[in-house]
Amino acid sequence: MLSPRTGYTRETWLAVADQLLDSLVPWFSGSGAQVRLPGRGSWSGADCDGLEGFARSFLLAAFRIAATDGDERLVERYARGLVAGAAGEWPRLTPCSQQMVEAAAIAVGLHESRTWLWDRLDVREQEKVVDWLSGFVGSRTWDNNWRLFQVVGEQFVASVGAPYSQDDIDAGLDRIEDWYVGDGWYSDGDGQNFDHYIGWAMHLYPGLWTRMAGPSADGRLAVYRERLHRFLEDAVHLTGTDGAPIHFGRSLCYRMATVAPYWMGALLDATPLAPGQTRRLCSGTLRHFVDHGVPDERGLLTLGWHHHFLPTTQPYSGPGSPYWASKGFLGLLLPADHEVWTVRESALPLDERDQLRPMPAPGFLIQSTKHDGIVRLLNHGSDHGGEGDPHYNRLAYSTHTAPELTEAPERTVSAGCAGGGEGAGGAGQVGDGRGVAHAGRAQVSDCGWGHLDNHLSLFGADGLLEQRRSIRRLRVTGGQAASWWEAGEARFEVVSVVWGRVEVRCVLVDGPEGVVRHGGYAVAGVERPQVSATGMWAQATRVDRLTSVVVGLHGYDSAAVRRGLDSNAFGPHSATPYLEAQHDGRGARVLVSAVVLSGDTVWPEAVAESIDVAVDGLDVRLRFADGTTAGVRLGEEVGDGGAAAVAGAPA
């Protein structure tokens, strides 16, 4: 395991910021108003992409300028581009346009670097910038975190004495009250939209607004500080020992932006973390990405995670989008003599012991293990509008794995496949380093698999019925979390029970005749994972021993492993262990499995032997090797939706 101390100092952060900013110089347009980076364009077009590259890097430049009481190179570079862009090279702000996002970055950057940049512009130059930013006034944004872009944009306009609408500002701040669900958590708009945006948007922008509004913000500031403090009590459990954030949700190419709320907690004196813990956590995340090749050899941030990987991005993302990572450098606004920078880094909760953290507001159960530093998010509440997005519809996510993002498998290595094929009911298959199957023939298929890793699906006579979409909550309490959903004609209920590094999934399937497939975590890397499957278990192990295992404990018929190629953000070669069961369609069926993701060797047989399962109708009783027990009652009454705790959640 890594030492709790990263060794990163304020000077380290400044050096990384300088590298990122200096590497952009060749990509500035002649006027300096656009940063036209290489890579796939967004759906907003090249002009907006160039604005995005400028605006998001300007936010980083503003933090860097403020950090050292000015930087003439950066001031000159961005002042020149700012004036040229506002004078006509940037698209005007129109309702719900991408330009609004970038204008918010510029407004915040101007506020934080005001003394060194804005105050040095002449009146005519300032008027041009204000005229462009005034496109916010009386306009309309999308009804989610975008409301806050208008808030900070108009607050800057107000701060320089230009016409603005206080009603716009108040309406945006009032709107997020509708999305506050308790325990420090907001939803990003109506529904169950819980992801990294809660930290890097829903808490970040209100905090930035209070810095812009000054004393007039005092009434709201106390509320924001209290909520942020409570949110960070949960959020501290969402980062692995090695600094890795959980790979979950959209816009993952923003990477280091995940640490923005921790810095904001220090800025607003609204954090439960000691100063040394804040730096330990934030520096851990920065070091994690630096150690994994971020930025790339050109010094650029790319569309991906550890490397360029387009499937993990969204159509709105262009080559400048990753520079929202600038939010993660918010800590540079803390002066050099602040305790965050001067005290010794101190241990976080996971550095000291395993963690089990129920988070009922977003519907998460967090399962973390000290020995390997892995954090697992068991998802029983965030579905992002029921779109079926792989970044939201999985049963679990982690700091060390990512969901598979293509459907066709490279190869399936099976120990008897209930879905048909040569291997059904046959001997176990063991894959070598090249993915070659031994002790029988590997079954190879690409027949409408749909999502498999950390997913539960029913395949009827006409193929896959439906993916997990709208999540209906049952409970998140203690060591259990439960939810249900409908998929075509089928209904699924899953109860997660945590015991150490093991998650036991108790499943109730009710639907037409077909094959149930239930996957564990997909592991991926540069080299092909070792895979094996026999009897009622399957596993996949990466070269560094990161291992994913599934064990059928009740009701399953077979186990297998599916390989993937170029389908995972963690590397080109991936593998997912999974279980299968025949469902006869004559009533509900109970299935019980153990799912393990571990940074070291896992013996599936030992996992199976450590858990006794007794099923009586819809009641499941678990007894673990250490003598602890857990009871699960499936088929509970759920009423309309099961997500009533979330304002506006789909019914």
C-alpha positions as CSV (number, residue, x, y, z in Angstrom):
1,M,0.0,0.0,0.0
2,L,1.0,3.6,-0.6
3,S,2.1,5.7,2.4
4,P,-0.7,8.0,3.6
5,R,1.7,10.9,2.8
6,T,1.9,11.9,-0.8
7,G,4.9,14.3,-0.5
8,Y,3.1,16.9,-2.6
9,T,3.4,20.5,-1.5
10,R,2.0,23.8,-2.7
11,E,5.0,24.1,-5.0
12,T,4.1,20.7,-6.5
13,W,0.6,22.0,-7.3
14,L,2.1,25.2,-8.8
15,A,4.5,23.2,-10.9
16,V,1.7,21.0,-12.3
17,A,-0.5,24.1,-13.0
18,D,2.5,25.7,-14.9
19,Q,3.0,22.6,-17.0
20,L,-0.7,22.4,-17.9
21,L,-0.8,26.1,-18.8
22,D,2.5,26.3,-20.7
23,S,1.6,23.2,-22.8
24,L,-1.4,25.1,-24.2
25,V,0.6,28.0,-25.7
26,P,1.1,26.4,-29.1
27,W,-2.7,25.9,-29.4
28,F,-3.8,29.5,-28.9
29,S,-5.3,31.2,-31.9
30,G,-3.5,34.3,-33.4
31,S,-5.7,36.7,-31.4
32,G,-5.4,34.6,-28.2
33,A,-9.2,34.3,-27.9
34,Q,-9.4,30.6,-28.5
35,V,-7.4,27.5,-27.5
36,R,-8.0,25.0,-30.4
37,L,-6.8,21.7,-29.1
38,P,-6.4,18.5,-31.1
39,G,-9.0,15.8,-30.7
40,R,-12.7,15.0,-31.4
41,G,-14.9,18.1,-31.5
42,S,-18.1,18.5,-29.4
43,W,-21.6,18.9,-30.7
44,S,-21.3,22.7,-30.1
45,G,-18.9,23.3,-33.0
46,A,-15.3,24.4,-33.3
47,D,-15.8,28.1,-32.3
48,C,-17.4,27.0,-29.0
49,D,-14.7,24.3,-28.5
50,G,-12.0,27.0,-28.9
51,L,-13.8,29.2,-26.3
52,E,-14.0,26.2,-24.0
53,G,-10.3,25.7,-24.2
54,F,-9.7,29.3,-23.4
55,A,-12.3,29.7,-20.6
56,R,-11.5,26.5,-18.6
57,S,-7.8,27.1,-18.8
58,F,-8.3,30.7,-17.8
59,L,-9.9,29.5,-14.6
60,L,-6.7,27.6,-13.8
61,A,-4.6,30.7,-14.8
62,A,-6.7,32.8,-12.5
63,F,-6.0,30.5,-9.5
64,R,-2.3,30.5,-10.5
65,I,-2.1,34.3,-10.8
66,A,-3.8,34.7,-7.4
67,A,-1.5,32.1,-5.8
68,T,1.7,34.1,-6.3
69,D,0.3,37.6,-6.2
70,G,0.4,38.0,-10.0
71,D,2.1,36.4,-13.0
72,E,2.8,38.8,-15.8
73,R,3.0,36.1,-18.5
74,L,-0.4,34.7,-17.7
75,V,-2.0,38.1,-17.2
76,E,-0.8,39.3,-20.6
77,R,-1.7,36.1,-22.3
78,Y,-5.3,35.8,-21.0
79,A,-6.1,39.6,-21.0
80,R,-5.3,39.8,-24.7
81,G,-7.5,36.8,-25.5
82,L,-10.3,38.0,-23.2
83,V,-10.6,41.3,-25.0
84,A,-10.4,39.8,-28.5
85,G,-13.0,37.1,-27.7
86,A,-15.5,39.5,-26.1
87,A,-15.1,41.9,-29.0
88,G,-16.5,39.3,-31.4
89,E,-14.5,36.2,-31.7
90,W,-16.6,34.3,-29.2
91,P,-20.2,33.2,-29.9
92,R,-22.7,35.4,-28.1
93,L,-24.5,34.0,-25.1
94,T,-27.9,32.6,-26.1
95,P,-30.4,30.7,-24.0
96,C,-29.2,27.2,-23.0
97,S,-26.0,27.6,-25.1
98,Q,-22.7,26.0,-24.2
99,Q,-21.2,29.5,-24.2
100,M,-23.0,30.0,-20.8
101,V,-20.8,27.3,-19.2
102,E,-17.7,28.9,-20.4
103,A,-18.8,32.4,-19.5
104,A,-19.2,31.2,-15.9
105,A,-15.6,30.0,-15.9
106,I,-14.5,33.4,-17.2
107,A,-16.7,35.3,-14.6
108,V,-15.2,33.3,-11.7
109,G,-11.7,33.7,-13.2
110,L,-12.1,37.4,-13.5
111,H,-13.2,37.7,-9.9
112,E,-10.4,35.7,-8.5
113,S,-7.7,37.5,-10.5
114,R,-9.5,40.9,-10.4
115,T,-6.6,42.9,-8.9
116,W,-4.0,41.7,-11.5
117,L,-6.1,41.4,-14.7
118,W,-9.6,43.0,-14.6
119,D,-8.4,46.2,-12.9
120,R,-5.7,46.7,-15.5
121,L,-8.1,46.6,-18.5
122,D,-9.1,50.0,-19.8
123,V,-12.7,51.1,-19.6
124,R,-13.4,50.3,-23.3
125,E,-12.0,46.7,-22.8
126,Q,-14.0,46.2,-19.7
127,E,-17.2,47.3,-21.4
128,K,-16.6,44.8,-24.2
129,V,-16.3,42.0,-21.6
130,V,-19.3,43.1,-19.7
131,D,-21.4,43.4,-22.8
132,W,-20.6,39.8,-23.7
133,L,-21.2,38.5,-20.1
134,S,-24.5,40.4,-20.0
135,G,-26.0,37.8,-22.3
136,F,-26.8,36.0,-19.0
137,V,-29.3,38.8,-18.0
138,G,-32.9,37.7,-18.3
139,S,-31.9,34.6,-20.3
140,R,-32.7,30.9,-19.7
141,T,-30.5,28.0,-18.8
142,W,-31.0,24.3,-18.5
143,D,-32.8,23.4,-15.3
144,N,-29.9,21.7,-13.4
145,N,-26.4,22.8,-12.3
146,W,-26.5,25.3,-15.2
147,R,-28.7,27.6,-13.1
148,L,-25.6,28.3,-11.1
149,F,-23.7,29.5,-14.2
150,Q,-26.1,32.3,-14.6
151,V,-25.8,33.1,-10.8
152,V,-22.0,33.5,-10.9
153,G,-22.0,35.2,-14.3
154,E,-24.5,37.9,-13.3
155,Q,-22.9,38.3,-9.9
156,F,-19.7,39.3,-11.5
157,V,-21.5,41.7,-13.8
158,A,-23.2,43.2,-10.7
159,S,-19.8,43.5,-8.9
160,V,-18.5,45.8,-11.6
161,G,-21.5,48.1,-11.5
162,A,-23.2,46.9,-14.7
163,P,-26.9,46.2,-15.2
164,Y,-27.9,42.8,-13.9
165,S,-31.0,41.0,-12.6
166,Q,-31.1,40.2,-8.9
167,D,-34.2,38.1,-9.7
168,D,-32.1,35.9,-11.9
169,I,-29.6,35.4,-9.2
170,D,-32.2,34.7,-6.5
171,A,-34.1,32.4,-8.8
172,G,-31.1,30.3,-9.5
173,L,-30.1,30.0,-5.8
174,D,-33.7,29.3,-4.8
175,R,-34.0,26.6,-7.4
176,I,-31.2,24.5,-6.0
177,E,-33.2,24.4,-2.7
178,D,-35.7,22.2,-4.6
179,W,-32.9,19.7,-5.2
180,Y,-31.5,19.5,-1.7
181,V,-32.3,16.0,-0.4
182,G,-30.6,16.1,3.0
183,D,-27.3,15.0,4.6
184,G,-25.4,17.6,2.5
185,W,-26.6,16.1,-0.8
186,Y,-28.2,17.8,-3.8
187,S,-29.6,16.1,-6.9
188,D,-28.3,17.8,-10.1
189,G,-31.8,18.8,-11.3
190,D,-35.0,16.9,-10.8
191,G,-34.7,13.1,-10.3
192,Q,-32.0,11.0,-8.9
193,N,-28.9,12.6,-10.3
194,F,-26.1,11.9,-7.9
195,D,-22.5,11.9,-9.1
196,H,-19.3,14.0,-9.0
197,Y,-21.4,17.0,-10.1
198,I,-22.6,17.3,-6.6
199,G,-19.1,18.3,-5.4
200,W,-17.7,20.1,-8.4
201,A,-20.9,22.0,-9.2
202,M,-23.7,22.0,-6.7
203,H,-21.4,22.8,-3.8
204,L,-18.7,24.6,-5.7
205,Y,-20.6,27.3,-7.4
206,P,-22.6,28.4,-4.3
207,G,-19.3,28.7,-2.5
208,L,-17.8,30.7,-5.3
209,W,-20.8,32.9,-5.4
210,T,-20.4,33.8,-1.7
211,R,-16.9,34.9,-2.4
212,M,-18.2,37.1,-5.2
213,A,-21.2,38.5,-3.4
214,G,-19.4,39.4,-0.2
215,P,-21.5,40.5,2.8
216,S,-24.7,40.3,0.8
217,A,-24.3,36.5,0.8
218,D,-24.2,36.1,4.5
219,G,-27.8,34.9,4.8
220,R,-27.2,32.0,2.5
221,L,-23.5,31.4,3.4
222,A,-24.4,29.8,6.8
223,V,-26.6,27.3,5.0
224,Y,-24.1,26.5,2.4
225,R,-21.3,26.0,5.0
226,E,-23.5,23.7,7.0
227,R,-24.4,21.6,4.0
228,L,-20.9,21.4,2.6
229,H,-19.6,20.3,6.0
230,R,-22.1,17.5,6.1
231,F,-21.5,16.5,2.5
232,L,-17.7,16.2,3.1
233,E,-18.4,13.8,6.0
234,D,-19.7,11.5,3.3
235,A,-17.4,12.6,0.4
236,V,-14.2,11.8,2.3
237,H,-15.2,8.1,1.8
238,L,-15.4,8.4,-2.0
239,T,-11.6,8.3,-2.7
240,G,-9.3,5.4,-2.6
241,T,-6.1,5.2,-0.6
242,D,-4.1,5.8,-3.8
243,G,-6.1,9.0,-4.5
244,A,-8.3,7.5,-7.2
245,P,-11.8,8.9,-7.3
246,I,-14.7,6.4,-7.9
247,H,-15.1,5.9,-11.7
248,F,-18.8,6.7,-11.7
249,G,-21.1,9.2,-13.5
250,R,-20.6,11.5,-16.5
251,S,-17.9,14.0,-17.4
252,L,-15.1,11.8,-16.0
253,C,-12.6,13.5,-18.2
254,Y,-12.6,16.3,-15.6
255,R,-10.5,14.1,-13.4
256,M,-8.9,16.2,-10.6
257,A,-12.0,18.4,-10.4
258,T,-13.3,15.8,-8.0
259,V,-11.2,17.4,-5.2
260,A,-12.9,20.9,-5.6
261,P,-15.4,20.5,-2.7
262,Y,-12.6,19.5,-0.3
263,W,-10.7,22.7,-1.2
264,M,-13.9,24.7,-0.9
265,G,-14.5,23.3,2.6
266,A,-11.1,24.7,3.6
267,L,-11.8,28.1,1.9
268,L,-15.1,28.5,3.7
269,D,-14.0,27.0,7.0
270,A,-16.7,24.4,6.4
271,T,-15.0,21.1,6.6
272,P,-14.8,18.2,9.0
273,L,-11.3,17.4,7.8
274,A,-8.2,18.5,9.5
275,P,-5.9,20.6,7.3
276,G,-3.5,17.7,6.8
277,Q,-6.3,15.4,5.8
278,T,-7.5,17.9,3.1
279,R,-4.0,18.1,1.5
280,R,-3.6,14.3,1.9
281,L,-6.8,13.7,0.0
282,C,-6.4,16.4,-2.7
283,S,-2.8,15.7,-3.3
284,G,-3.5,12.0,-3.4
285,T,-5.9,12.5,-6.3
286,L,-3.5,14.8,-8.2
287,R,-0.6,12.3,-7.7
288,H,-2.9,9.4,-8.8
289,F,-3.4,11.0,-12.2
290,V,0.1,12.2,-12.6
291,D,1.4,8.6,-11.8
292,H,-1.0,7.3,-14.5
293,G,0.3,9.5,-17.3
294,V,-1.9,12.6,-16.9
295,P,-1.2,15.0,-18.5
296,D,0.0,13.1,-21.6
297,E,3.5,13.4,-23.2
298,R,2.4,16.7,-24.8
299,G,1.4,18.1,-21.5
300,L,-2.3,18.0,-22.5
301,L,-5.4,16.7,-20.8
302,T,-7.2,14.3,-23.1
303,L,-10.7,12.9,-23.4
304,G,-10.5,9.9,-21.1
305,W,-9.4,8.8,-17.7
306,H,-5.8,7.5,-17.4
307,H,-5.5,7.8,-21.1
308,H,-7.4,8.9,-24.2
309,F,-10.6,6.9,-24.3
310,L,-13.6,8.4,-26.1
311,P,-16.3,5.9,-25.0
312,T,-16.2,7.3,-21.5
313,T,-17.1,10.7,-22.7
314,Q,-20.3,12.4,-23.8
315,P,-21.2,14.2,-27.1
316,Y,-21.0,17.5,-25.4
317,S,-17.3,17.0,-24.6
318,G,-14.8,18.6,-26.8
319,P,-11.0,18.7,-26.7
320,G,-11.1,21.6,-24.2
321,S,-13.6,19.9,-21.9
322,P,-11.0,18.1,-19.7
323,Y,-9.7,21.5,-18.5
324,W,-12.6,21.6,-16.0
325,A,-9.8,19.8,-14.1
326,S,-8.9,23.4,-13.3
327,K,-11.6,23.3,-10.5
328,G,-9.3,20.9,-8.7
329,F,-6.7,23.6,-8.3
330,L,-9.0,25.8,-6.2
331,G,-6.7,25.2,-3.3
332,L,-4.2,27.6,-4.8
333,L,-6.4,30.4,-3.5
334,L,-5.4,29.3,0.0
335,P,-2.3,31.4,1.0
336,A,1.0,29.8,1.4
337,D,0.9,30.1,5.2
338,H,-2.5,28.3,5.5
339,E,-2.4,25.2,7.6
340,V,-3.5,23.1,4.6
341,W,0.0,23.8,3.1
342,T,2.1,24.0,6.3
343,V,1.1,21.1,8.5
344,R,2.1,17.5,7.9
345,E,-0.3,15.4,5.8
346,S,-2.5,13.2,8.1
347,A,-4.3,10.0,7.7
348,L,-7.8,9.6,6.2
349,P,-10.3,7.2,7.6
350,L,-9.5,4.5,5.1
351,D,-5.8,4.8,5.9
352,E,-6.6,3.4,9.3
353,R,-9.3,0.8,9.0
354,D,-12.0,-0.6,6.7
355,Q,-15.0,1.6,6.1
356,L,-18.7,0.9,5.7
357,R,-20.7,4.0,5.1
358,P,-24.4,4.1,4.3
359,M,-25.5,7.2,2.4
360,P,-29.3,7.1,2.3
361,A,-29.7,10.5,0.6
362,P,-28.1,9.5,-2.7
363,G,-28.9,5.8,-2.2
364,F,-25.3,4.6,-1.9
365,L,-23.6,2.1,0.4
366,I,-19.8,2.6,0.5
367,Q,-17.7,-0.5,1.1
368,S,-13.9,0.2,1.5
369,T,-11.0,-2.0,2.5
370,K,-7.8,-0.8,4.0
371,H,-5.6,-3.6,2.8
372,D,-6.0,-2.7,-0.8
373,G,-7.3,0.9,-0.6
374,I,-10.3,0.1,-2.8
375,V,-13.5,2.0,-2.5
376,R,-16.7,0.4,-3.9
377,L,-19.9,2.3,-4.4
378,L,-23.0,0.1,-4.2
379,N,-25.6,2.0,-6.2
380,H,-29.2,1.8,-5.1
381,G,-30.2,5.3,-5.8
382,S,-28.6,7.2,-8.7
383,D,-30.0,6.6,-12.2
384,H,-29.7,9.9,-14.0
385,G,-33.2,10.0,-15.3
386,G,-33.4,6.3,-16.1
387,E,-31.4,6.6,-19.3
388,G,-29.7,3.3,-18.9
389,D,-26.3,4.9,-19.1
390,P,-23.5,2.4,-18.1
391,H,-22.1,5.1,-15.8
392,Y,-25.3,5.1,-13.7
393,N,-27.1,1.8,-14.2
394,R,-24.6,-0.6,-12.7
395,L,-25.1,-2.2,-9.3
396,A,-21.6,-1.1,-8.2
397,Y,-18.7,1.0,-9.1
398,S,-15.2,1.4,-7.7
399,T,-12.0,3.4,-7.6
400,H,-10.1,0.6,-9.5
401,T,-12.6,-0.5,-12.2
402,A,-14.8,1.0,-14.9
403,P,-17.9,-0.3,-16.6
404,E,-17.7,-2.0,-19.9
405,L,-18.8,0.4,-22.6
406,T,-19.3,-1.9,-25.6
407,E,-21.6,-4.9,-25.9
408,A,-19.8,-7.4,-28.0
409,P,-17.5,-9.8,-26.1
410,E,-14.1,-10.8,-27.4
411,R,-14.4,-14.2,-25.8
412,T,-16.5,-16.0,-23.3
413,V,-14.7,-18.6,-21.1
414,S,-17.3,-20.8,-19.4
415,A,-17.9,-23.5,-16.9
416,G,-21.2,-24.5,-18.4
417,C,-23.3,-21.9,-20.0
418,A,-27.0,-22.0,-19.4
419,G,-27.6,-19.8,-22.3
420,G,-26.6,-22.5,-24.8
421,G,-23.5,-23.3,-26.7
422,E,-20.9,-26.1,-26.6
423,G,-19.8,-25.5,-23.0
424,A,-23.2,-26.0,-21.3
425,G,-22.8,-28.1,-18.2
426,G,-19.2,-29.0,-19.2
427,A,-15.9,-28.9,-17.4
428,G,-14.4,-25.7,-16.0
429,Q,-12.3,-23.6,-18.3
430,V,-9.1,-21.9,-17.3
431,G,-7.6,-19.1,-19.4
432,D,-3.9,-18.5,-19.8
433,G,-2.2,-15.1,-20.3
434,R,-3.3,-15.1,-23.9
435,G,-6.9,-15.8,-23.1
436,V,-6.7,-19.4,-24.5
437,A,-9.1,-21.8,-22.8
438,H,-7.9,-25.1,-21.4
439,A,-9.8,-28.2,-20.3
440,G,-12.4,-27.9,-23.0
441,R,-13.5,-25.4,-25.6
442,A,-14.2,-21.8,-24.7
443,Q,-17.6,-20.6,-25.8
444,V,-17.4,-17.5,-28.0
445,S,-20.6,-15.5,-28.5
446,D,-21.8,-12.0,-29.2
447,C,-25.5,-12.7,-29.3
448,G,-27.1,-9.6,-27.8
449,W,-25.3,-9.5,-24.5
450,G,-26.2,-6.1,-23.4
451,H,-24.6,-4.8,-20.1
452,L,-23.0,-7.6,-18.1
453,D,-20.5,-6.2,-15.5
454,N,-22.2,-5.4,-12.2
455,H,-25.5,-5.8,-14.0
456,L,-28.5,-8.2,-13.8
457,S,-30.3,-9.0,-17.0
458,L,-33.0,-11.5,-18.2
459,F,-32.8,-12.9,-21.7
460,G,-36.1,-14.2,-23.0
461,A,-37.1,-15.9,-26.2
462,D,-36.7,-12.6,-28.1
463,G,-33.4,-11.6,-26.5
464,L,-32.6,-9.1,-23.8
465,L,-35.8,-7.7,-22.2
466,E,-34.4,-4.4,-20.9
467,Q,-31.5,-2.8,-19.0
468,R,-31.6,-1.4,-15.5
469,R,-32.9,2.1,-15.8
470,S,-35.2,3.8,-13.2
471,I,-34.0,2.7,-9.8
472,R,-36.7,2.3,-7.1
473,R,-35.3,2.6,-3.6
474,L,-36.1,0.3,-0.7
475,R,-33.5,1.2,1.9
476,V,-29.9,2.0,2.7
477,T,-29.1,1.3,6.3
478,G,-26.3,-0.3,8.3
479,G,-24.6,-2.9,6.2
480,Q,-27.5,-3.3,3.7
481,A,-28.9,-1.5,0.7
482,A,-31.8,-2.5,-1.5
483,S,-33.6,-1.4,-4.6
484,W,-35.8,-2.7,-7.4
485,W,-36.5,-1.9,-11.1
486,E,-38.6,-3.1,-14.0
487,A,-37.1,-4.3,-17.2
488,G,-39.7,-5.0,-19.9
489,E,-41.9,-7.7,-18.5
490,A,-39.5,-8.5,-15.7
491,R,-39.0,-7.1,-12.2
492,F,-35.8,-7.3,-10.3
493,E,-35.0,-6.7,-6.7
494,V,-31.5,-6.7,-5.2
495,V,-30.4,-6.5,-1.6
496,S,-26.7,-5.9,-1.0
497,V,-25.3,-7.2,2.2
498,V,-21.7,-6.2,3.0
499,W,-19.2,-8.4,5.0
500,G,-15.6,-7.2,4.8
501,R,-14.5,-7.2,1.2
502,V,-17.5,-9.4,0.2
503,E,-20.8,-8.1,-1.1
504,V,-23.6,-10.7,-1.0
505,R,-26.3,-10.0,-3.5
506,C,-29.7,-11.4,-2.8
507,V,-31.8,-11.2,-5.9
508,L,-35.5,-11.7,-6.6
509,V,-36.4,-12.2,-10.3
510,D,-40.0,-12.2,-11.5
511,G,-40.6,-12.4,-15.2
512,P,-41.0,-14.6,-18.3
513,E,-38.9,-17.6,-19.0
514,G,-35.3,-17.0,-19.9
515,V,-31.7,-16.8,-18.8
516,V,-30.6,-14.6,-16.0
517,R,-27.1,-13.2,-16.3
518,H,-25.4,-11.5,-13.3
519,G,-21.9,-10.0,-13.6
520,G,-19.2,-8.9,-11.2
521,Y,-16.7,-6.2,-11.6
522,A,-14.8,-5.9,-15.0
523,V,-11.1,-5.7,-14.5
524,A,-9.0,-4.2,-17.3
525,G,-5.4,-3.3,-18.1
526,V,-2.7,-3.2,-20.7
527,E,-2.2,-7.0,-20.5
528,R,-5.0,-9.6,-20.7
529,P,-6.3,-10.6,-17.3
530,Q,-5.9,-14.2,-16.2
531,V,-9.4,-15.9,-16.1
532,S,-10.9,-19.1,-14.7
533,A,-14.3,-20.5,-14.2
534,T,-15.5,-23.8,-12.7
535,G,-18.6,-25.0,-10.9
536,M,-20.3,-22.1,-9.3
537,W,-17.6,-19.5,-9.4
538,A,-15.6,-17.4,-11.9
539,Q,-12.7,-15.0,-11.5
540,A,-10.6,-12.6,-13.5
541,T,-7.2,-11.3,-12.3
542,R,-5.1,-8.5,-13.6
543,V,-1.3,-8.7,-13.7
544,D,-1.1,-6.5,-10.5
545,R,-3.4,-9.1,-8.8
546,L,-6.5,-6.9,-8.8
547,T,-9.1,-9.7,-8.8
548,S,-12.8,-9.9,-9.5
549,V,-14.7,-12.9,-8.3
550,V,-18.4,-14.1,-8.4
551,V,-19.6,-17.1,-6.5
552,G,-23.0,-18.6,-6.9
553,L,-24.4,-19.4,-3.4
554,H,-28.0,-20.3,-4.2
555,G,-30.1,-20.7,-7.4
556,Y,-27.4,-20.3,-10.1
557,D,-26.6,-22.9,-12.7
558,S,-23.2,-22.0,-14.0
559,A,-20.3,-19.5,-14.1
560,A,-18.2,-18.0,-16.8
561,V,-15.9,-15.1,-17.8
562,R,-16.4,-12.7,-20.7
563,R,-13.4,-10.9,-22.2
564,G,-13.6,-7.5,-23.7
565,L,-11.4,-5.6,-26.1
566,D,-11.1,-1.8,-26.2
567,S,-14.2,-1.5,-24.1
568,N,-12.9,-0.2,-20.8
569,A,-11.3,3.0,-19.6
570,F,-8.7,1.2,-17.5
571,G,-7.1,-0.6,-20.4
572,P,-7.6,-2.3,-23.8
573,H,-8.0,-5.8,-22.3
574,S,-10.8,-6.5,-19.9
575,A,-12.6,-9.5,-18.3
576,T,-15.9,-9.9,-16.4
577,P,-16.8,-12.9,-14.3
578,Y,-20.5,-13.7,-14.3
579,L,-23.2,-16.2,-13.3
580,E,-26.1,-17.7,-15.1
581,A,-29.4,-19.2,-14.1
582,Q,-32.4,-20.6,-16.0
583,H,-35.6,-19.0,-15.0
584,D,-38.7,-21.0,-15.8
585,G,-41.1,-18.0,-15.7
586,R,-43.5,-19.7,-13.3
587,G,-43.1,-17.3,-10.4
588,A,-40.4,-15.4,-8.6
589,R,-37.0,-16.9,-8.2
590,V,-34.5,-16.2,-5.5
591,L,-30.8,-16.0,-6.3
592,V,-27.9,-15.4,-4.0
593,S,-24.3,-14.7,-4.9
594,A,-21.0,-13.3,-3.5
595,V,-19.2,-10.6,-5.4
596,V,-15.6,-9.7,-4.5
597,L,-13.2,-7.1,-5.9
598,S,-9.8,-7.2,-4.1
599,G,-6.3,-6.0,-4.6
600,D,-4.9,-9.4,-3.7
601,T,-5.5,-13.1,-4.2
602,V,-9.0,-14.3,-3.7
603,W,-9.8,-18.0,-3.3
604,P,-13.4,-18.5,-4.6
605,E,-13.8,-21.8,-2.8
606,A,-12.9,-20.1,0.5
607,V,-15.4,-17.4,-0.2
608,A,-18.1,-20.0,-0.7
609,E,-17.2,-21.9,2.4
610,S,-17.3,-18.7,4.5
611,I,-21.0,-18.0,3.9
612,D,-23.9,-20.3,4.8
613,V,-27.1,-19.5,3.0
614,A,-30.6,-20.6,4.0
615,V,-33.5,-19.7,1.8
616,D,-37.1,-20.1,3.0
617,G,-39.5,-18.7,0.4
618,L,-38.6,-15.0,0.1
619,D,-36.5,-15.0,3.3
620,V,-32.8,-15.3,3.1
621,R,-30.6,-16.0,6.1
622,L,-26.8,-15.5,5.9
623,R,-24.3,-16.7,8.4
624,F,-20.7,-15.7,7.9
625,A,-17.5,-17.5,9.1
626,D,-16.9,-15.0,11.9
627,G,-20.3,-15.8,13.4
628,T,-22.2,-12.7,12.3
629,T,-25.6,-13.1,10.6
630,A,-27.9,-11.1,8.4
631,G,-31.5,-11.6,7.4
632,V,-33.0,-10.4,4.1
633,R,-36.7,-10.3,3.3
634,L,-37.3,-10.0,-0.5
635,G,-40.5,-9.0,-2.2
636,E,-41.2,-6.1,0.1
637,E,-44.1,-3.7,-0.6
638,V,-42.6,-0.7,-2.4
639,G,-45.5,1.6,-3.1
640,D,-45.3,4.1,-5.9
641,G,-41.7,4.3,-6.9
642,G,-39.7,3.7,-3.8
643,A,-37.8,7.0,-4.3
644,A,-40.0,9.4,-2.5
645,A,-37.1,10.7,-0.4
646,V,-35.9,12.5,-3.5
647,A,-37.7,15.6,-4.7
648,G,-38.9,15.1,-8.2
649,A,-37.7,11.5,-8.5
650,P,-39.4,9.5,-11.2
651,A,-42.4,7.4,-10.0
